[in-house]
Amino acid sequence: MRNQEGMYSLQSSLTGLPEWVSERVMQKIHQLTNYEPVIGIMGKTGAGKSSLCNALFTGEVSPVSDVAACTRNPLRFRLQVGEHYMTLVDLPGVGESSSRDAEYTALYRQQLPRLDLVLWLIKADDRALAVDEHFYHQVIGESYRHKVLFVISQSDKVEPTCGGEKLSIEQKQNIGRKICLLHELFQPVHPVCAISVRAKWGLRVMAERMIKCLPREASSPVVSQLKPSFRTPTVQKKARDDFGETIGTALDAVSALPLIPAPVRAVIRAVRDTVVSVARTVWNFFF
């Protein structure tokens, strides 16, 4: 019902435009509200991929591919919240089997174009990073660096461990050094995150950075999958703005068509900001 109200408000904001323009923009809005993001999760065995996903997302998870799938077909899991879906792709960690790294290279080159984001988990106490570094620079390369968000997992295991529920000052200082090391080794596009699912530490900051890293069309449907505690004002504002600007970009694309009459172009430009503003206002009707 709220979805229909949102659609009505957006359609009303397009009044005055030629029907074919309105239809094209409404088609784009429909695609946006039904977009299914695909996020890859990679990391060595024991990095805590499942724990992180269970901590962040609220949707019911159902396997898309056979649990015994071969390496070339990584495990895919589909999450659903209401009418929104998201797919998680469990990618194998590199450096565990040199005989398979070549196969993993082919796998990643096949998968990367299809992914909206890759969460690359590195255990806080993992010091063997040479293979990861080589793989990142040689396989991920310049083309897909913007899709990778490095996450230092299991930060509570950093020395000196105290066995408590909270991280000590010394642990946080050592995690800071680990973050600096990863920035030196990988030179990532996005800031490195550090988390501890067990200590419930760093997850909110990570969720906010994840939303910032996503393509505009993917941020809102991912937000709909997050647990309520991670749908912070920062997260919702980013998704709301992305939703509005993506619709604004659809209007810009129509306006830029070479054969469109000048009067029609002028009307599109005149209503653009209003349509974007309405889209931001009704965002929560959809997500």
C-alpha positions in Angstrom: 0.0 0.0 0.0 2.8 2.5 1.0 4.6 1.4 -2.2 1.6 2.5 -4.2 1.4 5.8 -2.4 5.1 6.4 -3.1 4.6 5.6 -6.8 1.6 7.9 -7.0 3.5 10.8 -5.4 6.4 10.3 -7.9 4.0 10.1 -10.8 2.3 13.3 -9.7 5.7 15.1 -9.6 6.2 14.2 -13.3 2.9 16.0 -14.3 3.6 18.4 -17.2 6.1 16.1 -18.9 5.3 14.2 -22.1 3.8 10.8 -21.4 6.7 8.9 -22.9 9.1 10.8 -20.6 7.0 10.0 -17.6 6.8 6.3 -18.6 10.5 6.1 -19.0 11.2 7.6 -15.6 8.6 5.5 -13.9 10.1 2.4 -15.5 13.5 3.4 -14.0 11.9 3.9 -10.6 10.3 0.4 -10.9 13.8 -1.1 -11.7 15.3 0.7 -8.7 12.7 -0.5 -6.2 13.2 -4.1 -7.4 16.9 -4.1 -7.8 18.6 -7.1 -6.3 22.2 -6.3 -5.1 24.9 -9.0 -5.2 27.6 -8.8 -2.6 30.6 -11.1 -2.5 32.2 -12.2 0.8 35.7 -13.5 0.7 38.2 -14.5 3.3 40.2 -17.5 4.4 38.6 -20.4 6.3 37.7 -19.2 9.8 37.6 -15.5 8.9 34.1 -15.3 10.2 32.1 -14.7 7.0 28.9 -16.4 8.2 29.1 -14.7 11.6 29.4 -11.3 10.0 26.4 -11.9 7.6 24.3 -13.2 10.5 25.2 -10.1 12.6 24.5 -7.6 9.9 21.5 -8.8 7.9 18.0 -9.7 9.1 16.7 -11.5 6.0 16.0 -15.2 5.8 18.8 -16.9 4.0 18.2 -19.6 1.5 20.9 -21.4 -0.6 20.7 -20.7 -4.3 23.4 -23.2 -5.3 24.3 -26.7 -4.2 26.2 -26.9 -0.9 28.6 -29.3 -2.6 29.1 -26.9 -5.5 32.5 -27.0 -7.2 35.0 -24.1 -6.9 33.9 -22.6 -10.2 30.4 -22.2 -8.9 30.7 -20.4 -5.5 28.0 -20.7 -3.0 25.2 -18.2 -3.4 22.6 -17.3 -0.8 19.5 -15.2 -1.3 18.2 -13.0 1.5 14.6 -11.8 1.5 12.9 -9.0 3.6 9.4 -8.4 2.4 9.5 -7.8 -1.3 13.2 -7.0 -1.4 16.0 -9.5 -2.2 19.8 -9.6 -2.0 22.3 -12.2 -3.0 25.5 -13.1 -1.1 28.2 -14.9 -2.9 30.6 -16.9 -0.8 34.0 -16.5 -2.5 36.9 -18.7 -1.6 39.9 -17.2 0.3 43.2 -17.2 -1.6 46.5 -18.5 -0.2 45.2 -21.7 1.4 45.9 -23.9 -1.6 48.5 -22.9 -4.2 47.2 -25.6 -6.5 43.8 -23.8 -6.6 44.9 -20.2 -6.7 45.0 -20.3 -10.5 41.5 -21.6 -10.5 40.4 -18.9 -8.1 41.9 -16.3 -10.4 39.6 -17.5 -13.2 36.7 -17.6 -10.8 37.2 -14.0 -9.6 37.6 -12.6 -13.1 34.3 -14.3 -13.9 32.5 -13.1 -10.8 33.8 -9.5 -10.3 31.8 -7.8 -13.1 28.6 -9.2 -11.6 29.2 -8.0 -8.0 28.1 -4.7 -6.5 30.7 -5.0 -3.7 33.2 -7.4 -2.2 33.7 -7.6 1.5 37.3 -8.9 1.9 37.7 -10.3 5.4 41.2 -10.6 6.9 41.6 -12.1 10.4 43.1 -9.7 12.8 45.8 -12.2 13.8 46.6 -13.3 10.2 50.2 -12.3 9.3 50.5 -14.3 6.1 49.3 -11.6 3.7 51.7 -11.9 0.8 49.4 -14.0 -1.4 46.4 -11.7 -0.6 48.5 -8.7 -1.6 49.6 -10.4 -4.9 46.0 -11.5 -5.7 44.6 -8.0 -5.0 47.0 -6.2 -7.2 47.2 -8.8 -10.0 43.6 -10.1 -10.2 41.4 -7.4 -8.7 43.5 -4.7 -10.3 42.6 -1.2 -11.2 39.3 -2.2 -12.7 37.6 -3.5 -9.6 39.5 -1.9 -6.7 36.5 0.4 -6.0 34.4 -2.7 -5.4 36.5 -4.0 -2.5 36.0 -3.1 1.2 38.6 -4.6 3.5 37.3 -5.8 6.9 39.6 -6.8 9.7 37.6 -9.5 11.5 37.8 -11.1 14.9 39.5 -8.0 16.4 39.0 -9.3 19.9 41.7 -11.9 19.1 44.4 -9.2 18.7 47.1 -9.3 21.4 47.0 -8.7 24.2 43.8 -10.7 24.6 42.0 -10.0 27.8 39.1 -12.5 27.6 36.6 -9.8 28.4 33.6 -8.7 26.4 35.2 -5.4 25.4 38.4 -4.6 23.6 41.2 -3.1 25.6 43.0 0.1 24.8 46.1 -1.9 23.8 44.1 -4.1 21.5 42.6 -1.0 19.8 46.0 0.5 19.3 47.3 -2.8 17.7 44.2 -2.9 15.5 45.0 0.7 14.4 48.5 -0.5 13.4 46.9 -3.4 11.5 44.7 -0.9 9.6 47.8 1.1 8.7 49.5 -2.0 7.5 46.6 -3.0 5.2 46.5 0.5 3.8 50.2 0.3 3.0 50.0 -3.2 1.4 46.8 -2.8 -0.6 46.3 0.9 -1.0 42.6 0.4 -1.0 40.0 2.9 -2.4 37.9 2.7 0.7 39.0 3.0 4.4 39.7 -0.3 6.1 37.2 -1.4 8.7 37.8 -3.4 11.9 35.2 -5.4 13.6 34.5 -8.0 16.3 31.2 -9.8 16.0 31.7 -11.5 19.4 32.4 -8.2 21.2 29.8 -6.4 19.0 32.4 -3.8 18.1 32.9 -1.8 14.9 29.8 -3.2 13.1 27.9 0.1 13.0 30.8 1.9 11.4 31.3 -0.9 9.0 27.7 -0.9 7.9 27.9 2.8 7.2 31.0 2.4 5.1 29.5 -0.5 3.2 26.5 1.6 2.2 28.9 4.4 1.1 30.8 2.0 -1.1 27.9 0.6 -2.9 26.7 1.8 -6.3 23.7 4.2 -6.0 21.2 1.7 -7.2 22.3 -0.9 -4.7 22.4 1.1 -1.4 18.6 1.2 -0.7 17.9 -2.5 -1.2 20.9 -3.4 1.0 19.7 -1.0 3.7 16.4 -2.9 3.7 18.3 -6.1 4.5 20.2 -4.6 7.5 19.1 -5.2 11.1 17.3 -2.2 12.5 20.3 -1.2 14.8 22.4 -0.6 11.7 19.9 1.5 9.8 21.4 4.6 11.3 20.5 8.1 10.2 23.8 8.2 8.2 22.9 5.0 6.4 19.4 6.0 5.6 20.4 9.5 4.4 23.0 8.0 2.0 20.4 5.5 0.6 17.7 8.2 0.4 20.1 10.6 -1.5 21.2 7.8 -3.8 17.6 6.9 -4.6 16.8 10.5 -5.5 19.9 11.1 -7.5 19.5 7.9 -9.5 16.0 9.1 -10.5 17.5 12.5 -11.3 20.1 10.8 -13.5 17.3 9.1 -15.4 15.8 12.5 -16.1 19.2 13.8 -17.2 19.6 10.9 -19.6 16.3 11.6 -21.3 17.1 15.3 -21.4 20.4 14.6 -23.2 18.8 12.6 -26.0 19.9 14.3 -29.3 16.4 14.6 -30.9 14.4 15.8 -28.0 12.7 19.2 -28.6 14.2 22.1 -26.8 10.9 23.0 -25.0 10.6 19.4 -23.6 14.2 19.5 -22.5 13.5 22.8 -20.6 10.5 21.3 -18.8 12.5 18.2 -17.8 15.2 20.4 -16.3 12.6 22.6 -14.6 11.1 19.7 -12.8 14.2 17.7 -12.1 15.0 19.0 -8.6 11.3 18.7 -7.5 11.2 15.0 -8.7 14.5 14.3 -6.8 13.1 15.9 -3.7 9.9 13.9 -3.8 11.9 10.7 -4.3 13.9 11.4 -1.2 10.7 12.2 0.7 8.9 8.9 -0.2 12.0 6.7 0.0 10.8 5.0 3.2 7.6 4.1 1.4 9.6 1.6 -0.7 12.4 0.6 1.7 
